[in-house]
């Protein structure tokens, strides 16, 4: 009799990421650019997922650069693939990351360049036209996007670019578990930055309120600042990168410990939602200011039983039922 056991939706999302090896084959040599050195835990999860992916497929990272230490004289051999970090900073909201992205595409015309799954958002059409003018001049540029809206933008404007849909790199971290039993009922993990959705205030009824900015204390953020500042001087880069690897592991573990304390998570942070899914933690996702969260949920995570979109038809019961699976930590 055939095995009719259904694959877990989170297993399927992780498996989808293997499409990347069609473009970045196992044993490739890469330069990993625009990795985060700041206190946004969502981007740290993306970085950890990307690094886990590289390790899984024996992809050799020759060097790493962030926005703080990359400069126009960086020599990248033509046989190395440039892989740029994924996330939600593609567009005209976060200038430093977009400027780096465009600088790299413009200055390395002979290298294959791969941008890992991103959400694309522009306030002004003239800005995406500027990006398109740069991108369409490159013959070996591959852009992965995380939602249908980004895919429509990319395929409309980036006419000479290979564009494909994939889920966020953090899904490579499935599964994450902790031994701690929840002690509190609800965590409101809500945005406090430029992507805030004013309607999220209606969702705060009870529970503790946290965001990435308040999850990490001032001493932890001070050390992040010191590492970033030291990298700007471009001395001792390898040692600083090693320190950052260890320290960012600690920061991600702190986020996991925080989430583990609660029965349910209500969040307007996309990676509050994704981390909850990675932990099989019941969660309700609230949209951000421009629909990034709802677009992601509708495309990728709507079939995850522990996940719900605020205002969606999926009932509270299915969210709170969750999965009580025994899982293995990967971070």
C-alpha positions in Angstrom: 0.0 0.0 0.0 1.5 3.4 -0.9 2.6 5.8 1.8 -0.1 8.6 1.8 1.5 10.7 4.5 1.3 14.3 3.5 4.5 16.4 3.4 4.6 19.2 5.9 4.1 22.6 4.2 7.3 23.8 5.9 9.3 20.9 4.4 7.9 21.9 1.0 9.0 25.5 1.4 12.5 24.5 2.4 12.6 22.1 -0.6 11.7 24.9 -3.0 14.9 26.7 -2.1 16.9 23.9 -3.9 15.9 25.6 -7.2 18.8 28.0 -6.4 21.4 25.3 -7.1 20.3 25.4 -10.8 22.0 28.8 -10.8 24.5 28.4 -8.0 25.6 24.8 -8.3 27.1 22.7 -5.5 30.8 23.4 -5.0 30.5 26.9 -6.5 32.8 29.7 -5.4 30.8 32.7 -4.3 31.2 36.2 -2.8 28.3 36.8 -0.3 27.4 40.5 -0.3 25.1 42.7 1.7 24.8 40.4 4.7 23.4 42.2 7.7 25.3 43.7 10.6 22.5 45.4 12.5 19.8 44.5 15.0 17.0 43.5 12.7 16.6 39.8 13.8 14.6 39.0 10.6 17.6 39.8 8.4 19.8 37.8 10.8 17.4 34.8 10.2 17.8 35.3 6.5 21.6 35.4 6.8 21.6 32.2 8.9 19.3 30.5 6.4 21.6 31.5 3.5 24.7 30.3 5.3 23.0 27.0 6.1 22.0 26.7 2.5 25.6 27.3 1.4 26.9 24.6 3.8 24.2 22.1 2.8 25.3 22.2 -0.9 29.1 22.7 -0.3 29.0 26.2 -1.8 32.4 27.8 -0.9 32.1 31.4 0.4 35.4 33.0 -0.8 34.6 36.3 1.0 31.8 38.3 2.6 31.1 42.0 2.5 28.4 44.1 4.1 27.4 47.7 3.4 30.1 48.8 5.8 33.2 47.3 4.3 32.4 46.9 0.6 34.2 49.4 -1.7 34.6 49.9 -5.4 38.1 48.4 -5.5 37.0 44.9 -4.3 38.5 42.4 -6.7 36.1 39.5 -7.5 37.4 36.8 -9.9 35.1 36.2 -12.9 34.8 32.5 -12.0 33.1 33.5 -8.6 29.4 34.0 -8.4 28.2 37.1 -6.6 25.4 36.2 -4.3 23.5 39.1 -2.6 21.5 38.7 0.5 17.7 38.4 0.4 15.2 40.4 2.5 12.9 43.3 2.2 15.2 46.2 1.4 15.0 46.1 -2.4 13.6 49.5 -3.6 13.7 53.1 -2.5 13.0 52.8 1.3 16.5 51.6 2.3 19.1 53.6 0.2 22.3 52.1 1.5 21.4 48.5 0.5 19.8 49.5 -2.8 22.9 51.7 -3.7 25.2 48.7 -3.0 23.0 46.4 -5.1 23.1 48.8 -8.1 26.8 49.5 -7.7 27.6 45.8 -7.8 25.5 45.1 -10.8 27.0 48.1 -12.6 30.7 47.3 -11.7 30.8 43.6 -12.2 29.4 43.0 -15.7 31.3 39.7 -16.3 30.3 37.9 -13.1 27.1 35.9 -12.6 25.1 37.8 -10.0 22.3 36.2 -7.9 20.0 38.2 -5.6 18.4 35.9 -3.1 14.6 36.2 -2.4 13.6 39.8 -1.9 10.4 41.9 -1.6 10.5 44.8 -4.0 8.8 48.1 -3.2 9.3 51.6 -4.7 7.5 54.7 -3.8 8.4 56.5 -7.0 8.3 55.0 -10.5 11.4 57.0 -11.6 13.4 55.1 -9.0 12.5 51.7 -10.3 13.2 52.9 -13.9 16.7 54.0 -12.7 17.3 50.5 -11.2 16.0 48.9 -14.4 18.3 50.9 -16.6 21.3 49.5 -14.6 19.9 45.9 -14.3 19.0 45.5 -17.9 22.5 46.1 -19.0 23.8 43.0 -17.2 23.6 39.8 -19.1 23.9 37.3 -16.2 21.7 38.7 -13.5 19.3 36.5 -11.5 16.7 38.0 -9.2 14.6 35.9 -6.8 11.5 37.5 -5.3 9.3 36.5 -2.4 5.8 37.5 -3.6 3.5 38.1 -6.6 3.6 41.9 -6.4 7.4 41.9 -6.5 7.4 39.4 -9.4 5.0 41.6 -11.4 7.3 44.6 -10.8 10.5 42.8 -11.6 9.1 41.1 -14.8 7.6 44.4 -16.0 10.7 46.6 -15.5 13.7 44.2 -15.5 13.2 42.9 -19.0 16.7 41.5 -19.5 16.9 39.9 -16.0 16.1 36.3 -15.0 13.3 36.6 -12.4 11.8 33.8 -10.4 9.6 33.3 -7.3 11.0 31.6 -4.1 10.3 31.7 -0.4 12.5 33.5 2.1 15.9 32.0 2.8 15.1 31.6 6.5 13.0 28.6 5.6 16.3 26.7 5.2 16.4 26.7 9.1 13.3 24.4 9.4 13.0 22.9 11.9 13.8 24.9 15.1 12.8 23.7 18.5 13.5 24.5 22.1 13.0 22.5 25.3 11.3 25.4 27.1 7.6 25.1 27.8 5.5 28.3 27.2 4.9 30.3 30.4 2.9 33.2 28.9 -0.2 33.4 26.6 0.5 36.0 24.0 3.4 38.0 22.5 2.6 41.1 20.3 5.7 41.3 18.1 4.9 44.5 16.3 6.7 46.9 13.9 7.8 50.3 15.2 9.6 51.5 12.0 8.7 53.1 8.7 6.7 50.0 7.6 4.2 50.2 10.5 0.6 49.6 9.6 -1.6 51.9 11.8 -4.3 49.2 11.9 -2.0 47.0 14.0 -3.0 49.1 17.1 -6.4 47.5 16.9 -4.8 44.1 17.3 -3.2 44.9 20.6 -5.6 43.6 23.2 -3.5 41.8 25.7 0.0 40.3 26.1 3.6 41.6 26.1 4.7 44.1 23.3 8.2 43.6 21.7 9.9 44.5 18.5 13.5 43.8 17.3 14.5 47.2 18.6 13.4 46.3 22.1 14.3 42.6 22.1 18.0 43.4 22.1 19.2 45.6 24.9 21.4 48.7 24.6 24.6 46.8 25.4 23.9 44.2 22.7 23.1 46.9 20.2 26.3 48.8 21.3 28.4 45.8 20.4 26.7 45.5 17.0 27.5 49.2 16.4 31.2 48.6 17.4 31.6 45.7 15.0 30.0 47.7 12.2 32.2 50.7 12.9 35.4 48.5 13.0 34.4 47.0 9.6 34.3 50.4 8.1 38.0 50.7 8.8 38.5 47.5 6.8 41.1 46.1 9.1 40.9 42.7 10.8 37.9 41.8 8.6 38.2 38.0 9.0 38.4 38.2 12.8 35.5 40.6 12.9 33.4 38.3 10.6 34.2 35.4 12.9 33.1 37.5 15.9 29.9 38.5 14.1 29.1 34.9 13.3 29.3 33.9 16.9 27.5 37.0 18.2 24.7 36.8 15.6 24.1 33.2 16.6 23.6 34.5 20.1 21.2 37.2 18.9 19.1 34.6 16.9 19.0 32.2 19.9 17.8 35.1 22.1 14.9 35.7 19.6 14.1 31.9 19.7 14.1 31.9 23.5 11.8 34.9 23.6 9.2 33.3 21.2 9.5 30.0 23.1 8.0 31.7 26.2 4.6 32.3 24.6 1.7 30.1 23.5 0.8 32.4 20.5 2.5 35.2 18.6 0.7 38.2 17.0 3.1 40.0 14.7 3.4 42.6 12.0 7.0 41.5 11.4 7.3 39.1 8.5 10.1 37.2 10.3 8.1 37.2 13.5 5.7 35.1 11.4 8.4 33.0 9.7 10.2 32.4 13.0 6.9 31.3 14.5 6.3 28.9 11.6 9.9 27.6 11.9 9.1 26.8 15.6 5.6 25.4 14.8 4.3 28.1 17.0 0.7 29.3 16.6 0.8 32.8 15.1 -1.4 35.6 13.6 0.2 37.8 11.0 -0.8 41.4 10.7 0.0 43.3 7.4 2.7 45.9 7.1 2.3 49.3 5.4 2.4 48.1 1.8 1.1 44.6 1.8 4.4 42.7 2.1 3.1 40.4 4.8 -0.2 39.5 3.3 1.5 38.9 -0.1 3.9 36.5 1.5 1.2 34.6 3.5 -1.1 34.2 0.5 1.7 32.8 -1.6 3.7 30.6 0.8 2.5 30.1 4.3 -1.3 30.0 4.1 -1.2 26.2 4.3 0.8 26.1 7.5 -1.6 25.0 10.2 0.0 27.1 12.9 -0.2 30.3 10.8 -3.1 32.7 10.3 -3.5 36.0 8.6 -5.3 38.7 10.6 -8.8 39.0 9.1 -8.5 35.9 7.0 -11.1 33.1 6.8 -8.9 30.6 8.5 -10.3 30.2 12.0 -8.6 30.9 15.4 -9.1 27.2 16.3 -6.8 25.9 13.6 -4.1 28.4 14.7 -4.2 27.6 18.3 -4.3 23.9 17.7 -0.8 24.1 16.1 1.7 21.3 15.8 3.2 19.6 18.9 6.0 17.9 17.0 9.4 16.9 18.3 11.8 18.9 16.2 15.6 19.4 15.9 17.2 22.8 16.4 19.3 24.0 13.5 20.5 27.4 14.8 
